[in-house]
Amino acid sequence: MADSVALLLRKVNAGAVHPLRHLVLREGRPFEESIFSGDEDLSTLHFAAYDLNGKVCAVVSFFEREHPSLSSPRSYQLRGMASHPELRGRGCAKALLQWSEEELLSKYGCRLIWCNARQRATGFYESQSYVLEADPFEIEGIGLHYRMHKYLKP
Ligand SMILES: CC(C)(COP(=O)(O)OP(=O)(O)OC[C@H]1O[C@@H](n2cnc3c(N)ncnc32)[C@H](O)[C@@H]1OP(=O)(O)O)[C@@H](O)C(=O)NCCC(=O)NCCS
């Protein structure tokens, strides 16, 4: 892995995650498509990793939502995980996700995180101990996805 990046990890407003979300996850599509339903809900959490110059290196959001089949005292759906294309493989996404999980556990009582992972991203989540569930499904216009989850232990 290339040198890791010195990062500042922060809870942010929805507006702070939209530009990188758009660049990485909705490239070439109207900017409005990078605004997700529920982004502004009071229960929704957005986190970002900044480098020391204030550049956004990675973003992720969590929506308070039950997993379709697993029960847990408080569950969040992870969405919009993205790291800057110029900084891939330098630990930005991993650092942000690990810090976000600690925040979710200690401040928000989260015990279960789940996501619908793009096929090409499942290896990243597996490296962070997310469990791959059976039966992939297609999300129109984006491609094949796998549901994945991770229980957080106090
Ligand atoms: C997936 C993504 C967020 C990973 O970001 P990143 O900053 O490159 O990841 P990191 O450098 O923090 O990598 C952390 C670990 O995951 C591994 N990893 C990262 N991407 C991986 C992949 N696609 N497949 C397998 N492993 C991967 C790294 O090798 C590293 O492993 P290590 O800790 O054992 O060294 C990034 O590639 C991205 O934004 N992809 C496009 C958007 C996307 O698909 N998002 C997910 C939507 S579900």
The ligand as a Gaussian input file, in Angstrom:
#p B3LYP/6-31G(d) Opt

LIG

0 1
 C      -14.303000       0.907000      -2.073000
 C      -13.499000       2.165000      -1.733000
 C      -14.358000       3.072000      -0.838000
 C      -12.211000       1.740000      -1.000000
 O      -11.508000       2.941000      -0.701000
 P       -9.915000       2.967000      -0.441000
 O       -9.636000       4.314000       0.164000
 O       -9.190000       2.621000      -1.683000
 O       -9.727000       1.812000       0.598000
 P       -8.536000       1.673000       1.689000
 O       -7.255000       2.164000       1.069000
 O       -8.962000       2.296000       2.956000
 O       -8.470000       0.082000       1.826000
 C       -8.729000      -0.609000       3.031000
 C       -8.544000      -2.074000       2.803000
 O       -9.517000      -2.545000       1.875000
 C       -8.875000      -3.184000       0.761000
 N       -9.663000      -2.862000      -0.420000
 C      -10.009000      -1.633000      -0.866000
 N      -10.784000      -1.749000      -1.969000
 C      -10.905000      -3.068000      -2.205000
 C      -11.587000      -3.829000      -3.194000
 N      -12.317000      -3.244000      -4.151000
 N      -11.499000      -5.175000      -3.140000
 C      -10.771000      -5.777000      -2.163000
 N      -10.141000      -5.117000      -1.170000
 C      -10.187000      -3.782000      -1.227000
 C       -7.498000      -2.580000       0.724000
 O       -6.588000      -3.442000       0.085000
 C       -7.184000      -2.435000       2.204000
 O       -6.805000      -3.660000       2.771000
 P       -5.732000      -3.723000       3.994000
 O       -6.328000      -2.919000       5.126000
 O       -5.652000      -5.179000       4.289000
 O       -4.483000      -3.126000       3.460000
 C      -13.059000       2.918000      -3.014000
 O      -12.394000       2.030000      -3.884000
 C      -14.186000       3.586000      -3.789000
 O      -14.565000       4.728000      -3.496000
 N      -14.700000       2.864000      -4.790000
 C      -15.715000       3.414000      -5.667000
 C      -17.030000       3.630000      -4.954000
 C      -17.594000       2.370000      -4.394000
 O      -17.636000       1.336000      -5.033000
 N      -18.080000       2.497000      -3.137000
 C      -18.735000       1.453000      -2.451000
 C      -20.176000       1.489000      -2.817000
 S      -21.003000       0.062000      -2.143000

